[in-house]
Structure formats: C-alpha cells, structure tokens
Amino acid sequence: MAETYCYVDSENGHHVVDPSEDALFDLIGELNDSDNTFVVIQPDEDDPVRFASVAVLDEGGYEIVRRDNTRRGHEVDTDTSIGRIANDLIMWVAGRDFPGRPPRQSSAF
C-alpha cells in the first residue's frame, strides 16, 4: 500500500488522497458561492505545518492562500484561471518535503 503524502478536502465533503492536477482542476471547478466555497490541501500529518487553500471570491475568481511555517511563507493571490491555479498548486505541493517520501532528484547540466 502506498503512503499518503497529502490530501485535499472540499467544503462539500469531497476528499482526495494525493490529488493530481486534474483532480484539483475538478474540485476547484465545483466550487460555488453557496455551499462549496473552498478546498484545502495539506500534508497527511497530525499537526500540518503547511497548507494551501482556494476560495471563491464574491466578485468572481478565486483567492489562493499558501502557508508554509517551515519556510515562514505566507502568500495570498487571486486568479480566475482554474487551470493555472491547479498547475500552480501541484507545483507548490511537489516542491515540499513530506516525511517518508523519497527525496527529489535533481539533474545537473
């Protein structure tokens, strides 16, 4: 059985383990301004030190929050492109270390 590194939860109860970019795209696309207003991505840990969230804005578009206490990072952005948001979040998750995940390999030119 593969180890879980992170998951995404939506306000309406959807839960996806180790989400793909396509899964994030679908979950963000399902957001609305009444009963499913946000999704949260975080490590599968008891007390996560990082998370990202996407929330629907009243005026249209989305607010994206990325918080990483290990790097003292806190970013807040807005965007209207679900594809761009999903891609950025997958890249953000990929750039984080998770206990038990094999170290990232880098290639030198």
N, C-alpha and C positions, 0 to 999 in steps of 0.2 A: 504494500500500500504506500503510495507516495505521500510525502509530508506536505502539509498545508503551510504556505508561506503568508498568504494574505487572503482577505475576503472582502466582498462588497455587499453592503446591505442597503436596501431602499426603504423609504418610509412605509411603503405598502406591504413590506414583509418579504420581498424577494431577497434571496441570499445566494451568492455565487462564490464558490471557492476558487482561488487563483484565477481571477477573471481574465479573459482575453480582451483584446481591443474591441472585437465585435460584441462581446458581452457588455462591455462598458457602453458602447455606442447604443445598444438596445435599451439598457437600463436608463441612460440619460434621455433617450428619445421618449421613454414612457413617462417622464416627469411632467407634472401639471401644477397648476396653481391652487388646487383644492385639497387633494388627499394623498398626493405623492410628490412632495415638494423637494426632496433631497435624496442623495445617495452618499454613503460614506465608505471609503476604502481604508483599511487598516491591517496591520500585521495580525497574525493569529497568535496573540500573546495575551497574558492576563492583564498587564498594565501597559498598553501600547504607548510608545514614545513618539510615534508619528501617525499622521492620518492625512487624508485628503477628502474633501467633500465638494459636491456640486449641488447647487441650489437654484431653483427657478427665481428669477427676478420679476417683480411686479410689472416693470416697464418693458419686459421682454429680454430674452437672453438668459445667461447663467452666470452665477458667481462661483468661482473656483477658489477654494482655500486649500493650501498645502502647509502643513505644520510638521516640523521635524525638530524635536527638542534636543536630539543628539548633535545636531548641527546648528542649533539656535536659529532655525529658519522658520519664517512665517511669511507666506506670500498670499496675497489676495488679488485675483484677476477677474475680469469679466470677458465673456466671449459669446458669440451667437452660433458658432460652428460646432455642432456635436462631434463631427469627425476630428476636428482639430483638438477638442477637449479630450476625447477618448485617447488619441495618439499621445498627447502631452502627458496624460496621467499614466499610461502604460510605460512611457519612458521614465517618468518620475519613480514609479514602483521599481522598475528594472535597475535604477541607479542606487537603490537602497540595499543595505546588508540585512539579511534575515538569518537568525540562528538556525544552523542545520543545513542551510542552502550551500551548495558548493561555491567556492569563490569564483568571481567573474574572471574570465580570461581576457587578457588584452593582447592585441597584436602590435608589434613594433615594426615600423617600416625602416 
